[in-house]
Amino acid sequence: MYRVWDYVSTYSLPLIAGAILALVWANIAPDSYHAVIHTVIWDDAPIGTAYYEGGSVVRVLDLHYLVNDLFMAFFFAIAGKEVWEALILKDGSLRGRRAVTPLIATAGGMLGPVAVYLLVAAAVGQLGQLAHGWAVPTATDIAFSYLVGRLVFGARHPAIGFLLLLAIADDAAGLIILAIAYPQGDLLPQWLLLSVAASVTAYILFNWLPRYRDRGDPLQRRATMVRRRLSYWPYLIAGAVSWYGFQEAGLHPALGLLPIIPAIPHSEREFGIFSAAEAHLPDLLNRIEHKLKIPVEIGLFFFGLMNAGVEFGAISAVTWAVLAGLLIGKPVGIFTFGWVAARPLGFGLPRGMRSSDLFVIGCIAAIGFTVALFISTVAFAAGPLQDGAKMGALFSFAAAILAFAAGRMAKVQKAK
């Protein structure tokens, strides 16, 4: 079974600490909390939130933008790296027949929440107001879902691998939704050529060319020299260029590092999603992921601090729509689509998994937290709707209780 515990403890604890501090601070001294998170670092900056002033665009870099749009780019780069390896390596987790049922279940785990969210919004007469937040309940928090899954099923249960495949596929779909459904301004797709050019240039000059010139050389001298002397710097520079291209294109810049991932030399095999063994691989892509550990830890602490500071008075219709989408839509969607894929379509389930386990997995996957918080900030403008959606994302931890109850009812046998 994949050793994900290090990932969970590394990235979950700073996020929880930041979120708890934000909740306490925002409910005790809301004015000082909001003043701090919107502290202006640089007026009229080349990067930052865009405002129209006198017919021209002016960007203001504040603390909130620095965290959500810059630091979070490293978080999404790590998630993107795992998706990339799972897709392209010959033993990748998202390739072949074994991935079909989790991928179909993932589709149900996204369509179900959207349907329930929109039904609740319509039922309370606020469909027009809330419709833009349809993607908030589609998210699954990989780290927390794994943690709860391990407690419900046990470390060696085949449902854990199924859950991880579903969660990483959910993240991949979430990245696509963020890019397409939630542009950050006027779309100027020509700027994406800058991101493409940065990726292609980095790949040709620092990946393909050294290996091409090393043909017939068993020592791979040129590729080794580039790896040792230049290390990750060409890709960091390319990443900065790509990030800027996303900002200017009107797409969320937190996704700006994703085009650079395919340009980086990678391992020829995959040990599993977030496997601890990858920390010991010599390829540059896994070394970069290891170097990102501390920046991402810091970024996730501040992400929790910047985004989870919601007053309890913000609970509203959108809170219940998000929560219903996660707690009802996720389990029902994952169970229904997963059962159809496994039984009528004949793709099956991993040996040792039962159909009833699909519902339990759906309950666990209903923990949206990190990505649901992030989507809340881009789906709604700052104000009551955004705060209410965030509260729904925070309350999604109730899915853990639902998962334990479902596990008891389904008589799950823990595999230790």
N, C-alpha and C positions, 0 to 999 in steps of 0.2 A: 504494500500500500504506500502511496505517496507520503513523504514526510513533509507535511505542510505546517507542522506545529511552529517551527521557527518563523515562518512567514506570518502566522496568526499573531504570535506574541510580539513580533517586531513591529507590525503595522497597525494592529488593533489597539494596543494599549495607549500609544500616544494620541490616537484619534479619540478614544474614550475620554482620556484626561482632558483634552481640549474641549470636547463637547460638554462634559460635566461643568467645567469651569465657566463656559459660555452661558449655560442655562442658569447657573447660580448668579452670575454677574448680571445678566440681562433682567433677571427677576428682582434683584436687589437694587441695582443702580442702572436702569436702562439708558438714561441719558449719557452717562460716562461710557457705557459699553459701546453705544453707537458712535459716539464721538471718537473713540479710539480706533475702532475697526475701519472708520472712513478717514483716518488721518492722511492728509495729502503729503506725499513724499516729493512730488515734482509736478509743478504746474507747467502747462504747455510743453509736455514731454513728447518724445517720439513714439512712446508706447503708453497705453493706458486706456481708460474709458473715454470714448469719443463723445464730444458735445458740439453742437452747431452754434457758432458765435460769429455774428456779423457776416453770415453767408459762407464761412469757412469752418473746417473741422478743427477743433482744439482737443487735444488728449490730456487727461489728468491722471497721473499715476498715484493711486492711493494704496493703502495697506491691503484692502480687500481685493483689489485687482492683482496686486503682487502675488497673493496667495492663490486665488482661484484661477488665474489665467497663466501664471508663470510657474509657481511651485507645482501645481497640479499637473502640469505637462509631464513632469517626471513620473508621477503616479500612473498616468495613462500610458506612458511609454513602457513601463514595466508590464502592465496588463497587455499592451499591444505586442510586446515581445513574446509573451507566453502564447498568445493567439497565433502569431506568425509561425512559431516553431511547431505548434500543434497542427497547423495546416500544411506546411511545406515539407517537413521531414517525413521520410518514408514510414517511420513508425510513430508518426504524430497522432496524438489522442483524438483529433477531430477528423481523421481520415479513415476510410474503410467502412465496412458494414457495421462494426461495433459502435460507431458514432451515430448511426442513423436514428435509433430510437431516442437517445438524449437530444439530438438536434430537433427532431419533430416535437418532443416534449417541451423544448425551449420555445418553439413557436407558440405552443399552447400557453406557456408561462408568460408570454408577452401579450397575446391576443386576449386571453381571459381577463387580466387586470384592466386592459384598455376598455373592454366591453362593460365590465362592472363599474369602473370609474365613470364612464359616460352615462350609464343608466342611473347611478346615484345622482350625478349632476343634473340630469333631466328630471328626476323624481323630486328634487328640491327646487326646481324651477330656475336653475342657474347654469344651464348648459352653455349658453352663449358666453357667460363670464368665465367658466371653468374649463371650457373645451381645450384651450391651449396647453393645459397641464396634463394632457392625456398620457404622456410618456413617463410621468413621475413614478407611477406604481409598477412600471415594467422592470425596474432594477432589481438585481440580486447582489447582496454584499457577499463576496466570495469568502472573506476571512471569517466573518461571524457565522455564516451559513455552515462552513466547514466545522467550526468549533461546536455548534449545536448538533450538527450531524454526527460528529464523533461521539458526543454524549448520548445521543439517542440510539445510534446503530452499533457503536463500538468501532474501534480503530480499523478492524480488518473486514468489515462487512462490505460486500460488493456495491451496496447502495452508495457508499462514500465516493467511489470512483465515478459512479453515474452522476452524483450531485456535483462533483467538480467539473465534469465535462459540461453539464448543463449550465453551471454558473459562468464558466469561461466563455461559452457560446453566447450567453445572455449579455456578458460584457461587450463582446464583439458587436452584437446587434445594437447595444446601447451607444457605442461609439459612432456607428453609422447614423443612428437617430439624431444624436447630438449635432453631427455635421450637416445633415440634410434638413431636419425639421426646425432647428433653432439657430439660424444665422444671427450674428451679433450686430448686424447693420445692413447697409446696402450691399448686396452681393456683387462683387467684382471678381469673377472667376479667373480673369487673366492673371491675377496675382498668384494663383496657384502654380503657374508656370515657374515662378521663382522657387517654390518648394520642390517641384519636379526636377528643376535644373540642379538644385543643391544636392538632391539625392543621387541623381545620375552622375554628377561630377565626382562626388565622394566615392561612389561605387567604382567608377572607371579608374580614377587616379590612384586610389588607395586600397582597392580590393582586387579588381580584375587585372589591372596592368601588372602589378608585381607578380601575381601568380602566372600570368601569361609569359613574362620574361624569365620565369623560373622553370619553364618547360625543360624537362630532361635533367634538372638539378635536384637530386634527392634531398639535399640539405635546405632547399627553398630559401636561399640566402636573402634575396630581395624582399620577399614577403615577410621574413623574420625581422629584417632591418626595419621595415615600415612599422611592423607591429611593436617593436621594442622602442624605437626612437620617437615615433609620432603618436603611438598608442591611440587613445580615443579622441585626441584633439581635432583631427580633421572632421570627425563626425559631430563633435560638439559645435564647431563653427557652422557646419552644414545645418545642424539642428536649429541654431539661432536664426539662420537665414530662412529656413523653412517655417519656423515659428512666426517670424515677421510677415512672411507671405500669407499665412493663415489669417493673421490679424487684419492685414490690408484687404484680404479677399472678403472679409465679413463673416468668416467662419470662426468658431470658438478657438482661440489660440492655444487652449490647453490640449488640443489635438495636434498641435503643430509639429511635434517630434515624430509622429507615426510614420510619415513618408521616408524617414531616414533609416528606420529599422531594417528594411530589406537590403540596404547598402552595406551593412556591417557584417564582417565575416562571422559565421555562426558554426556551431557544432553540427556534425552529420547525424546525430542521434538525439532523441529526447528521452529523458528519464522520467518524465511525468510533470504535470502542471505544478509549478513552484517546488519542484523536487530539491531537497537539500543537497543532493549530489551535484547539482549544476554549479554550485559555488566552487567546486574543485576542477571544473573544466577549463582548459587553457584558451578557448576561443574568445575573441574580443567581445562578442555580444554578451556572453555570460559574465565576463570580467566587468563590463560596464554596468550590468545589473547589480553586481556586488558593490561597485563604487557608489551607486545611487542609493544604497541602503540608508545612510545617514541623512542626505538631503530629503528623501521621501519621508523618513520618520519625522523630521522637523516640519516638513510641509503638511503632513497629515495632522499633527498637533495643531498647527495654526489654521488648517482647514476647519477642524472641529470648532476652534475658538471663533473663527470669523463667521461661521454659518449656522451653528447650533444655538446661538443666543436668541431664543424666541421666548416671549412672555407667554405664560399659560393662558392669558386672556385672548391669545390669538387663535384659539381653537374655534373652528368655524366649519361650514359645510364642506369646504375643500379638504379639511383634515379628515373628515369621515369618508369622503370620496376616495382619497388616496389610501386610507386604511382599509376600506372595503375592497378596493382593487387588489391590494396586496394579500389581505387575509382570506378573501373569498376567491377572487379571480385567479390568483396564482395556484393554489392547490387544485381547484377544479380544472383549470386549463392544463396544468401539467399532467394530472391524472387522466383526463379525457384523451388528450393527444398522445400521451405515452402509451395508454392502453391500446388505442387504435393502431399505433405503430407496432407494438409488440405482438398483439394478437391477430386482428383481421389482416393487417398488412404483412405479418409474419417475420418481422425483423427481430423479435425476441427481446428478452431481458438478460442481463448478465447472470451466469449460473449462481444460484443462491438468493436471487431477488424474486419477490412475489409481486403481483399486481398491486396489492394493498400498500406495498412499500412506496409506490409512486405517489400516493396521496400524502404520505408522511414526508417524502422529499419535497412535495409542493408546499407543505406547511413550512418546512425549513427554509426553502428558497424565498419565502415571503418576507424575509428580513431584508429590507431595501437599504436602509441607512446611508452609507457613503455616497453611492451613485444617485440614490433618490434625492438626497440633500443637494447634490450638485445640479441635477436636472431642475430641481425646484428654483434654483437661483437664476437659471436661464429661461425657464418657462414663463415665469411671472416677474414683473417689475417689483422692485423693493416696495413693500407695503403689506397690507393685511392678507392678500391672497398668497404672496410668497411665504409669509410667516405661517399661515395656516397649513400650506403644503409641507413646509419643513416640519411642522409638528406631527403631521401624518407620517413622515419618514422616520421621525424619532420614535413614535409610538409603534412602529412596525416591529420593535423588539418583542411585542406581545406575541409575535409568531412563534417565539421560542416556547412559550407556555402551550400554545396550540399544538406545536410539534411533539412535545412530551406527552400531551394527552392523546394525540393521534397514534403515537407509538405504542402507548398502553393499550388502546382499543384494538390496534392491529396486531397486538401480541408479538411485537418485534423482539427477536432473539439477538441480544447484543453479541457481536463477534469481537472478542478481545485480542 
